[in-house]
Amino acid sequence: VSFRLVVNHEQRSDRSLQIRFAYYSRHHLKHIQPLVLKRDDCTPWDVTFNVGNPLLEYGLFVNLLDTWNDTIHYKGIMSWKALRKSRVDLNYLSSQIDIGVRQGHEAIIFNPAIGNNAVFENMWAQAIAVGHPGFEKLMAKLSLSHLTFEILPVSSFVACSYIIGTRSFWSNYLDYIDASLDSFDELAENDSEFDALYF
């Protein structure tokens, strides 16, 4: 298990925090309960509204930003299975979150699938190997095939991440995703092969 802290700011101790633990079945709640009982800034989040969204977590990220209020400095999303996937100790997870918030980092990224960093060169190679074979052709269409061979360190490659970030982090992250999707939509309109792969 690894943690990555992004963009250090001035240290402060008054950072308000809200972590949503996403679930879509009542059976998941028992896995969230230990965290909710330990931390009053953690809350279960019923995400059945997002089931079937072809953009997956994107819908959750948008909702996170759209429902922001000025009393919150950090917001994050984790899955109901975060602790099961990582086998990380709850006290350790809690302490690492507190350190990142106290030090004023822009984002705290929890990578529960660190084994992927040992097996794959980067996120593109991982995606192609475990269920997104179309990525190989997509990367070629985007003239980015060379990236699939680049060896990335654990500090810059997470195959599965849970993110806690500031409002500016989430806003910038979504701006980047939106710009990428707009570019892909435009390319799909003019390239039938890309359109078939993209959708």
C-alpha positions, 0 to 999 in steps of 0.5 A: 500500500502506498500513499502519495501527497501532491503539491505541498502548501503552508502547514495548517491544523484547521483543515476540515475534511469529508470522506465519502465511502461509496457503496451501492448495496446494503451488504457493503455497509458492514465494511464501511462501519469501522471507519465511520465509527472511528472518524466523524469525517467519514460517511457512507455514500449511496451511489446507486444514482451512478450505476450504469454511468458509462463514464464510471467514477467521473459521475461521482467526481462531478457530484463531489464538486457540485455539492461542495460547501465552503465549510469543507476544505478537503473532500474524498471518495473511497470504495466500500472495499478499500480496506478489504482490497488493501489489507491496510491497518485502519489506524495507519490509514487514518494517521496517513490521512491526518498527516496529509491534511495537517501538512496542507497537501493539495491531494492525498492519493491512496493506492491499494493495488501497489502490486500492479506497480511491480508487474506493469510498466505504467497505467497504460500497460496495466489497462491493456493487460487486464481488460481494456485491450482497445487502449492499445489502438486508442493510444496509437490513434492519439500518437501516444503509443510510446507511453505504453513502454515508459517505466513509471515509478510508484510516485507517479503511477497508481492502478487504482486510487482513492483520492482526497483533495481540495476544491481546487484539485478536484476542479483542475482534475475535472477540467483536465478530464473534460478537455480530454473527453471533448478532444476524444469526442471530436476525434470520434466524429471524424474517425470511425475506427476511433469511434468504435473503440472509444464508445 
